Amino acid sequence: MKNNTGNRLLPLEMIGHSVNDIPTPALIVDLFALKSNIAAMQALVSGYGKALRPHVKTHKCSVVANLQMSAGAIGVTCATVGEAEAMAAAGVRDILIANQVVTPDKLERIVRILEISDAKFVVDSLYGINVAESVASKHGCVFEVLVEVNTGGNRCGVQSVEESVALVQRIRSSRSLRFGGIQAYYGGTCYIKDMAERERAVSVSDTGLGKVLDAIHQVIDIPRVSGAGTGNANFHLQNGLLTEIQAGSYVYLDTIYQVLAPEYKQALFVLSTVLSQPMGERVVLDAGLKSMGTEFSGPKLVRFPHLKDYTFSEEHLQWQTNQGPFPKIGEKVMLIPSHCCTTVNLHRRCFVVQDDKIVDVWEIDAF
């Protein structure tokens, strides 16, 4: 497409055009489904009298974050300091970096975030506490930190009740640190397909967390207990230990969460063009490894679900099957990625659509 200067249309100039006018590969967001998902999760969490702090790693977009805040979220959860910087610049004033920050350069960036926003991060070691204390003391500020507890995920987090209490006590003794609560995220339970087994796994996780909380309550009040994802939020809410829910994938969904959380709508797609059909049973698209995350499984073709045998390369996605019908060369098709979170970060913007028309273009501005 050309504008009146002879150049290709800029993204914002495409508002009002058809989805089929979008150059591919491109990230597509269904506005109706997105708003429906935001409202549904907020209603679930608010119904239990808890707070929603959605994870922006899913969408990496300050516009979506502000939609979540407008719907009732108290703030956001971030995975990186870069995400936190983007959220603060966009006006979000309550930010949790749900990750350890253990290098002075990143801690210095958090100091600057604190000039415009309330930013917190997590610790799980004396090393992390000591380096945070050093940087905060240097700048005359106070870092609010949460102690991360391993509740079964076996990734980060302190490993025992005793260690949890010891780190809380160390934070209490510091003039440059403030105890902000407990981080207790175990994402693995989100992906258990059997609902009864998923509920049992969350119960086991929360039982261990309860022992930690009981011990820390003997020492100090706990301002917040933050955790949970889209697939296990309802069970954590029923158990009542978490005060904040960090779910993220519910806003967009993907092929995995269509099964795990079918109460939400598919809102994220990758638009792709058929480049070639060199054999009658092979269809080649222009959306490859550089367009969507593939670590969980393969994508789905929205209008051609019978095309199931796929192979990826950097710029191509091949489908091979002996069952038609097939999309034609030059035709644009919608793909549902297997993992929304590792698809969004491969794009610079998303095209927001309603009734097959482009209604807005949002930058992916948080990295």
Beta strands, then each sheet from edge to edge (+ up, - down):
strand 1: 26-30
strand 2: 51-52
strand 3: 76-78
strand 4: 94-100
strand 5: 118-123
strand 6: 143-148
strand 7: 177-183
strand 8: 225-227
strand 9: 244-245
strand 10: 268-279
strand 11: 282-285
strand 12: 300-301
strand 13: 310-312
strand 14: 317-320
strand 15: 332-336
strand 16: 349-354
strand 17: 357-363
sheet 1: 12+ 15- 10+ 1- 16- 17+
sheet 2: 2+ 9+ 8+ 7+ 6+ 5+ 4+ 3+
sheet 3: 12+ 15- 10+ 11- 14+ 13-
end
